Amino acid sequence: MTISYSALRAMAMGRRRRSAPVFAHCRCCSPIGTAADAPICGSRTTGTTTSLAGAEQMWAMEATPRLFTEADGWRDHHLWGMGIASRDLDGDGVPEVLLSSMGDQRLQSRLPGTTGPTYQDAPYDRGTTAHRPFTGGDGRPSTGWHVAFGDVQNDGLDDIFIAKGNVEQMPDAAMDDPNNLLIQQTDGSFSEAGLNAGIATLDRSRGAVLADLNLDGLLDLAVVNRRAPIEIWQNVASQTGNWISLELGQTAPNRRAVGSWIEVRTDGSTQTREITIGGGHAGGSAVPEHFGLGEAEDADVRVIWPDGAVSDWVEIGVNNRWKLLRDGGGLILTRH
């Protein structure tokens, strides 16, 4: 996959020539950012990237929340943590976790053969460490902040955006530190596409969100910067795959059904998504969930609600936005 800025300009003017994640840029004069930072929350467990002892934490969301310990299988992880996000990248129903930091960005998955909170780092050759700038000429370590998962090509494989930028004047960290756009390949590895997609600015970025801002079925990008205006990027890639957008609803007080899980099944594979609110560092979102479907022309959906009730599988049409309202343990579907 190769993209140049000239190709981006041609696509932005309507002469779309190639299939790739390409973003058109609009700089706004107001420094208004995305939603306020908040910890990840849900019906199972939650992770944080700060602790009094200087190590990462994972909490068991039981009747009385508690920290996981070595007795549970938890391993200490020490890094200068900034942001955190989770997503089931390999379709096994168990989310991976990505921790951003000064230096390596650490993608972790549950250790095979375990059922507890025992996580291991992804191998280096998976392409997710993003530990140094990929352009700009500064070879010092990168500083990662907000992490956002999303399928920017609608090929059924989630990609990763990482906001980057020096804290202020940290001498041991890169000053010219472009944001990462890591595109997932069919073998589960990731390839850097930030430069070719046209988003490799060198401002000190902090928060971000991937969302379909203009409702065209492609994930756009908003980036909050320190001492620089917010950036809004429109995804203008062509020849992308099919998609669906799903928004859950139920009665008060948890109207957005935070803590639910959505499962989308196509052609024998299943995407699993936890409904959270907030996000990593200096950014977050409470928007409909976007699923890239590749070439699939139909999809089945079911919801596991926060109280554990499980809906039946329901067939839905692709390339549409759907509201999924709770009806007991079932679903009422409406297009919107």
NORSULTA-V791134 format. One record per residue. PHI is phi in whole degrees, -180 to 180 (NA if undefined). PSI is psi in radians with two decimals (NA if undefined). D_FIRST is the distance of its C-alpha to the first C-alpha in whole Angstrom. Layout:
PHI|PSI|D_FIRST, PHI|PSI|D_FIRST
This chain:
NA|2.14|0, -132|2.40|4, -141|2.47|7, -119|2.88|10, -66|-0.54|14, -66|-0.64|15, -64|-0.66|13, -61|-0.78|14, -64|-0.69|17, -65|-0.73|17, -65|-0.70|16, -63|-0.47|19, -92|0.07|21, 104|-0.16|20, -93|1.30|18, -79|2.15|15, -118|-0.38|13, -147|2.80|10, -96|2.01|8, -175|2.86|7, -78|1.82|9, -123|2.41|11, -125|2.39|15, -99|2.52|18, -108|2.42|21, -137|1.99|24, -90|2.26|27, -99|2.66|30, -84|-0.26|33, -98|2.37|34, -85|0.45|33, -69|2.33|34, -106|-2.99|31, -78|-3.06|30, -60|2.74|33, -63|2.67|35, -64|2.51|34, -154|2.66|35, -71|2.72|35, -68|2.38|33, -137|2.76|36, 178|-2.96|36, -91|-0.08|38, -112|-1.51|37, -135|2.91|37, -138|2.54|35, -113|2.68|34, -133|2.77|35, -112|0.36|33, -135|2.64|37, -160|2.73|40, -65|-0.55|44, -89|-0.02|43, 84|0.25|40, -119|2.78|38, -70|2.70|36, -128|2.64|37, -135|2.25|37, -104|2.39|40, -86|2.07|41, -86|1.21|42, -91|-3.07|45, -54|-0.70|48, -116|1.81|49, -55|2.50|45, -146|2.75|45, -78|2.40|43, -68|2.55|42, -126|3.14|43, -59|-0.57|43, -63|-0.47|45, -85|-0.15|43, 105|0.00|40, -71|2.35|39, -106|2.43|37, -67|2.37|38, -128|2.15|34, -116|2.10|35, -159|2.88|33, -83|1.41|33, -73|2.52|31, -123|-1.09|30, -127|2.97|28, -154|2.50|28, -155|2.74|26, -133|2.62|26, -166|2.42|24, -77|1.77|24, -89|-0.43|20, -111|0.10|21, 75|0.34|24, -93|0.04|27, 85|-0.04|29, -117|2.07|29, -67|2.45|27, -79|2.83|25, -126|2.33|26, -115|2.13|24, -107|2.14|26, -92|2.68|25, -163|3.13|28, -82|1.89|28, 114|-2.27|26, -68|2.47|25, -94|2.23|23, -109|1.87|24, -89|2.20|23, -126|2.56|26, -130|2.78|27, -66|2.40|30, -63|2.22|32, -55|2.44|32, 87|-0.01|35, -112|2.72|36, -117|-0.15|37, -95|-2.95|38, -84|1.01|36, -109|1.94|35, -117|2.61|31, -128|2.64|29, -72|2.52|26, -67|2.54|23, -63|2.69|22, -57|-0.68|21, -73|0.00|18, -75|-0.34|17, 88|0.39|15, -110|-0.01|17, -70|-0.60|20, 43|0.89|18, -89|-0.27|22, -137|2.72|21, -59|2.48|20, -93|-0.12|16, -158|2.89|17, 104|-0.27|21, 85|0.03|23, -96|2.01|25, -92|0.07|24, -75|2.87|27, -60|2.56|26, -78|2.83|24, -123|1.93|26, -91|2.53|24, -124|-1.83|26, -75|2.50|25, -118|2.33|23, -133|2.25|21, -96|2.57|20, 176|2.65|18, -93|1.66|16, -81|-0.17|14, -112|-0.06|12, 57|0.65|15, -97|0.10|14, 87|0.09|17, -121|2.11|15, -72|2.45|16, -108|3.08|14, -132|2.24|16, -109|2.33|17, -126|2.09|20, -75|2.34|22, -128|2.72|23, 160|2.51|26, -59|2.54|29, -55|-0.87|32, -161|-1.27|34, -138|0.78|35, -68|1.99|34, -70|-0.40|35, -91|0.00|33, -117|2.69|30, -62|2.42|27, -90|-0.72|28, -94|1.69|25, -132|1.50|23, -69|2.66|19, -66|2.64|18, -100|2.45|16, -125|1.78|13, -99|2.05|12, -98|2.18|10, -75|2.37|11, -97|2.97|10, -67|-0.36|13, -91|0.11|15, 89|-0.08|15, -84|3.01|14, -128|2.52|12, -124|2.34|9, -70|2.26|10, -130|0.16|8, -60|-0.72|12, -69|-0.84|12, -67|-0.53|9, -77|-0.21|11, 88|0.27|14, -109|0.24|16, -86|0.97|17, -74|2.85|20, -113|0.37|23, -71|2.87|26, -84|1.66|27, -83|2.73|26, -135|-1.26|27, -100|2.88|27, -163|2.85|24, -151|2.41|24, -101|2.07|21, -156|2.67|23, -83|1.55|23, -75|-0.55|25, -108|0.20|25, 59|0.71|26, -107|0.14|23, 87|0.11|21, -121|2.48|18, -78|2.10|19, -91|3.12|19, -138|2.31|20, -121|2.37|23, -129|2.24|24, -96|2.23|27, -113|2.72|28, -92|2.24|31, 60|0.51|33, -156|2.71|31, -65|2.79|30, -63|2.60|28, -113|2.36|25, -119|2.18|24, -119|2.23|20, -94|2.25|19, -76|2.02|16, -119|0.47|16, -64|2.61|12, -114|2.92|13, 56|0.74|13, -90|3.02|13, -86|-3.05|16, -77|2.97|19, -160|2.89|21, -142|2.66|24, -121|2.22|26, -126|2.29|29, -126|2.18|32, -89|2.69|35, -151|2.50|38, -153|3.14|42, -72|2.84|45, -62|2.69|46, -90|-0.30|46, -96|1.21|42, -64|-0.52|41, -89|0.05|37, 57|0.73|38, -61|2.36|36, 99|-0.11|36, -77|2.91|35, -127|2.31|33, -104|2.36|31, -120|2.24|29, -119|2.13|27, -113|2.21|27, -143|2.27|25, 49|0.72|25, 86|-0.08|27, -114|2.69|25, -130|2.26|26, -98|2.34|24, -118|2.29|27, -137|2.19|27, -87|2.41|30, -87|2.01|31, -122|3.08|32, -141|2.57|33, 96|-2.51|32, 169|-2.67|29, -85|-2.12|29, -93|2.21|30, 56|0.54|31, -171|2.75|29, -178|3.01|29, -154|2.64|29, -133|1.36|31, -128|2.91|29, -56|2.63|29, -85|2.23|26, -102|2.24|23, -122|2.10|22, -79|2.45|18, -121|0.01|19, 63|-2.30|17, -91|0.02|19, -62|2.36|22, -105|-0.04|25, -150|2.81|27, -149|2.61|28, -111|2.49|31, -131|2.48|31, -142|2.82|34, -126|2.35|35, -103|1.91|37, -76|2.87|39, -57|-0.51|40, -87|0.09|43, 96|-0.16|42, -63|2.44|43, -118|2.20|40, -78|2.89|39, -73|2.81|39, -70|2.38|36, -129|2.31|35, -82|2.37|33, -134|2.77|31, -83|2.54|29, -85|2.95|26, 57|0.72|24, -142|2.79|28, -105|2.24|29, -124|2.45|32, -102|2.19|35, -110|1.80|36, -97|2.45|39, -75|2.32|41, -130|1.53|44, 68|-2.07|46, -98|-0.03|44, -96|-2.83|42, -133|2.47|40, -115|2.11|40, -102|2.32|37, -138|2.50|37, -82|2.57|34, -153|NA|34
